[in-house]
């Protein structure tokens, strides 16, 4: 069951270019984290964040990217 505190969304207005740039930045960020994870270093970033971990971050980021790509954007 999703945690309502983590899934609550506010309305944010982005133009199309900003949304695409934000999605690109998030995708790049996750790719860099995956490089760290492959080296066994990503867990150090989440030591103080228990129970939130890299898989949670990947899922949250993927959901946000999906929302950015599927939301009707203003020009």
C-alpha positions as CSV (number, residue, x, y, z in Angstrom):
1,X,0.0,0.0,0.0
2,X,1.5,3.4,-1.0
3,X,2.4,5.8,1.8
4,X,0.1,8.9,1.3
5,X,2.9,11.1,2.6
6,X,5.2,10.0,-0.1
7,X,2.7,10.0,-2.9
8,X,0.9,13.3,-2.3
9,X,1.2,15.5,-5.3
10,X,0.9,19.3,-5.6
11,X,0.2,21.1,-8.8
12,X,3.2,22.4,-10.5
13,X,3.1,24.2,-13.8
14,X,6.0,23.6,-16.2
15,X,6.3,24.5,-19.8
16,X,7.2,21.7,-22.3
17,X,10.9,22.5,-22.5
18,X,11.3,22.6,-18.7
19,X,9.5,19.2,-18.4
20,X,11.7,17.6,-21.0
21,X,14.9,19.1,-19.4
22,X,13.8,17.9,-16.0
23,X,13.1,14.4,-17.3
24,X,16.6,14.3,-18.9
25,X,18.3,15.5,-15.7
26,X,16.5,12.8,-13.7
27,X,17.4,10.1,-16.2
28,X,21.0,11.2,-16.2
29,X,21.0,11.2,-12.3
30,X,19.7,7.7,-12.2
31,X,22.3,6.5,-14.7
32,X,25.1,8.0,-12.6
33,X,23.6,6.3,-9.5
34,X,23.5,3.0,-11.4
35,X,27.2,3.3,-12.1
36,X,27.8,3.8,-8.4
37,X,25.6,0.9,-7.5
38,X,27.5,-1.4,-9.9
39,X,30.6,-0.5,-7.9
40,X,28.9,-1.1,-4.6
41,X,29.1,2.5,-3.6
42,X,25.4,3.7,-3.9
43,X,24.4,2.1,-0.6
44,X,26.6,4.7,1.2
45,X,24.3,7.4,0.0
46,X,21.3,5.8,1.7
47,X,22.9,4.7,5.0
48,X,21.1,7.5,6.9
49,X,17.8,7.2,4.9
50,X,16.6,3.8,6.1
51,X,14.1,2.4,5.0
52,X,14.4,4.5,1.8
53,X,16.9,2.9,-0.6
54,X,18.2,3.2,-4.2
55,X,15.3,1.0,-5.5
56,X,12.8,3.3,-3.9
57,X,14.6,6.3,-5.5
58,X,14.6,4.5,-8.9
59,X,10.9,3.8,-8.6
60,X,10.0,7.3,-7.5
61,X,12.2,8.8,-10.3
62,X,10.7,6.5,-13.0
63,X,7.2,7.5,-11.8
64,X,8.0,11.2,-12.0
65,X,9.7,10.8,-15.5
66,X,6.6,8.9,-16.7
67,X,4.3,11.7,-15.4
68,X,6.5,14.3,-17.1
69,X,6.2,12.4,-20.4
70,X,2.5,11.7,-20.2
71,X,1.2,15.0,-18.8
72,X,-0.3,17.4,-21.2
73,X,2.2,20.3,-21.3
74,X,1.8,23.9,-22.3
75,X,4.0,25.1,-25.2
